[in-house]
Amino acid sequence: MAVAWVHAQFMRLKEHIVHIAILTFEGFNELDSLIALGILNRVKKPDWKVSIACPSEEVRSMNGVVLKAQATLEDASRADAVIVGSGMLTREVVADAALMARIRLDPARQLLAAQCSGTLVLAKLGLLADVPACTDLTTKPWVEEAGVRTLDQPFVAHGNVATAGGCLASQYLATWVIARLEGVNAARAAMHYVAPVGEKETYVDRAMRNIAPYLDVSVPA
């Protein structure tokens, strides 16, 4: 009986799909959600899944791009990692009590990351208590008003919670998530793939330099 139970547990773990959900709301910033989506999907494994998670079947970006949801906010609550994207309507999102009640995140069992005004969502959910965070310059006063100290840097992480400021800092969130879930080599490979030709080592080194202080493993030069 004990052998059968151990085998069943092993098979359950073996079959587990690693799911990363990117929360994407109406008025979303394409650079936040889609850069992260593209980099994260450089991990080519059958047990690796990246989804755009939305509060409705479709959302329209700040520039009129319409995306169909691949997952719900409820799906995100069960994901292994969640990235909260930014957008021009984030203050409306955090003011919507019914919508916010659907976002159930737990840093004890999930990696949580937020981009720009996505940091405001984590702040309003009470997930940034007593730790400083990164955000964009427009959102900075709103995050501070919510009681969170902000940093003048692109990326920071505390345990399982990371935040980034500036649209192109989404690359650091994606690299951090891959490094935490799949390892440093996988993170370097993903960034190397998307980086410009002739500048690949520069991009990889910069990304790893930004996330390395917040990893529990040494990062090779």
C-alpha atoms as one frame of an Amber mdcrd trajectory, in Angstrom:
protein
   0.000   0.000   0.000   2.786   2.433   0.925   4.619   1.750  -2.342   1.435
   2.351  -4.335   0.789   5.648  -2.511   4.337   6.886  -3.161   4.028   5.948
  -6.830   0.702   7.795  -7.089   2.198  10.916  -5.520   5.183  10.735  -7.864
   2.924  10.463 -10.903   0.808  13.391  -9.672   3.871  15.592  -9.331   5.249
  14.397 -12.651   2.033  15.362 -14.412   1.770  18.802 -12.803   1.537  21.626
 -15.322   3.467  24.740 -14.286   1.030  27.572 -14.986   2.000  31.245 -15.180
  -0.954  33.631 -15.447  -0.555  37.218 -16.646  -3.405  39.323 -15.268  -4.526
  41.629 -18.072  -7.324  44.149 -17.595  -9.284  46.539 -19.792  -6.997  49.361
 -20.938  -3.920  47.154 -20.543  -0.423  48.147 -21.612   0.662  45.827 -24.418
   4.339  46.046 -23.463   3.670  44.714 -19.981   1.529  41.700 -20.796   2.899
  40.704 -24.186   6.641  41.083 -23.587   6.296  38.893 -20.516   4.155  36.435
 -22.492   6.736  36.207 -25.272   9.742  35.704 -22.998   8.015  33.210 -20.721
   6.977  31.135 -23.704  10.621  30.657 -24.679  10.546  27.798 -22.161   9.536
  24.979 -24.471   8.297  22.190 -22.225   5.057  20.212 -22.318   4.464  20.925
 -18.616   4.894  24.720 -18.983   1.846  26.904 -19.645   1.564  30.691 -19.882
  -1.868  32.338 -20.062  -3.346  35.786 -20.433  -5.868  35.869 -17.579  -8.660
  38.439 -17.805 -11.813  39.407 -15.897 -13.871  39.012 -19.086 -13.735  37.087
 -22.361 -12.021  39.991 -24.141 -10.053  43.063 -23.092  -9.003  46.075 -25.149
  -5.581  47.650 -24.697  -4.799  51.323 -24.196  -4.059  51.424 -27.934  -7.093
  49.480 -29.108  -5.632  45.976 -29.388  -8.223  43.347 -28.458  -7.111  40.148
 -26.720  -9.172  37.070 -26.030  -8.690  35.706 -22.534  -6.900  32.387 -22.206
  -7.709  32.045 -18.505  -9.916  33.622 -15.849  -8.995  35.460 -12.677 -10.115
  32.359 -10.800  -7.674  30.255 -12.822  -4.933  32.666 -11.794  -5.667  31.980
  -8.136  -4.545  28.404  -8.757  -1.495  29.254 -10.894   2.093  28.639  -9.809
   3.051  32.211 -10.714   1.054  35.362 -11.444   2.210  38.539 -13.148  -0.091
  41.538 -12.705   0.110  43.720 -15.789  -0.332  47.466 -15.983  -2.807  49.683
 -17.813  -4.461  53.037 -18.050  -7.527  51.932 -16.051  -5.828  50.332 -13.034
  -7.285  52.828 -10.577 -10.737  51.808 -11.794  -9.748  48.153 -11.323  -8.686
  48.624  -7.691 -11.834  50.668  -7.001 -14.045  47.795  -8.187 -14.638  45.727
  -5.040 -16.332  42.867  -6.894 -13.467  42.607  -9.364 -10.785  42.770  -6.678
 -12.581  40.060  -4.702 -11.981  37.694  -7.623  -8.206  38.143  -7.374  -7.084
  35.672  -4.706  -3.314  35.460  -4.550  -1.097  33.777  -1.982   2.683  34.402
  -1.845   3.059  31.358   0.382   2.326  29.084  -2.573   2.694  31.337  -5.617
   5.294  33.567  -7.194   3.710  37.007  -7.535   5.030  39.773  -9.767   3.627
  43.147 -10.752   4.475  45.623 -13.480   4.037  49.401 -13.127   0.440  50.059
 -12.038   0.069  46.348 -11.388   2.040  47.182  -8.238  -0.969  49.220  -7.125
  -3.123  46.092  -7.416  -0.773  44.143  -5.132  -0.676  47.087  -2.727  -4.466
  47.269  -2.515  -4.611  43.505  -1.982  -2.331  43.939   1.038   0.488  41.908
  -0.493   3.196  44.574  -0.194   2.955  45.224   3.528   6.199  46.508   5.074
   8.317  46.058   1.917   9.348  48.664  -0.678   8.295  48.194  -4.294   9.000
  49.338  -7.824   6.494  51.010 -10.116   6.334  53.548 -12.921   6.569  57.291
 -12.307   2.872  57.910 -12.997   1.711  55.268 -10.528   4.300  56.093  -7.862
   2.153  58.595  -5.881  -0.834  56.227  -5.856   1.283  53.335  -4.586   2.772
  55.557  -1.879  -0.708  56.778  -0.977  -1.593  53.112  -0.457   1.159  52.953
   2.179   3.947  51.350   0.148   7.403  52.910  -0.134   8.707  53.013  -3.711
  12.246  52.540  -5.006  14.044  54.357  -7.816  15.083  51.179  -9.611  13.613
  48.834 -12.240  13.164  45.646 -10.216  13.011  44.365  -6.673  11.900  41.120
  -5.057  11.142  40.095  -1.486  10.715  36.358  -1.123   8.036  35.273  -3.587
   6.885  38.795  -4.495   8.551  40.922  -7.174   7.713  44.327  -8.639   9.065
  46.266 -11.595   8.853  49.827 -12.849   8.869  50.958 -16.471   7.313  49.105
 -19.405  10.521  47.444 -20.577  11.238  46.199 -17.058   8.729  43.450 -17.884
  11.738  41.514 -19.185  13.108  41.386 -15.639   9.861  40.004 -14.222   9.762
  37.281 -16.869  13.433  36.414 -16.342  12.941  36.254 -12.561   9.912  33.972
 -12.892  11.795  31.604 -15.198  14.857  31.607 -12.938  12.725  30.778  -9.901
  10.651  28.076 -11.587  13.029  26.574 -14.125  16.512  27.722 -13.157  19.068
  30.369 -14.055  20.225  28.652 -17.245  16.675  28.605 -18.603  16.285  32.293
 -17.734  19.501  33.190 -19.519  18.493  31.160 -22.569  15.083  32.830 -22.801
  16.573  36.311 -22.624  19.308  35.385 -25.101  16.663  34.272 -27.604  14.690
  37.539 -27.556  17.620  39.969 -27.234  18.775  41.940 -30.312  21.445  40.380
 -32.492  24.851  41.823 -31.644  23.652  42.791 -28.160  22.592  39.447 -26.773
  25.248  39.135 -24.078  24.647  42.741 -23.019  20.926  42.103 -22.575  21.429
  38.790 -20.797  24.032  40.222 -18.440  21.854  43.228 -17.588  18.805  41.083
 -16.915  20.728  38.681 -14.692  22.457  41.536 -12.889  19.060  42.999 -11.966
  17.534  39.768 -10.678  20.613  38.053  -9.209  20.465  39.791  -5.795  16.988
  38.342  -5.316  17.712  34.719  -6.156  18.664  32.043  -3.668  21.303  30.623
  -5.992  24.546  32.009  -7.335  24.355  33.357 -10.868  27.285  32.525 -13.157
  28.956  35.456 -14.904
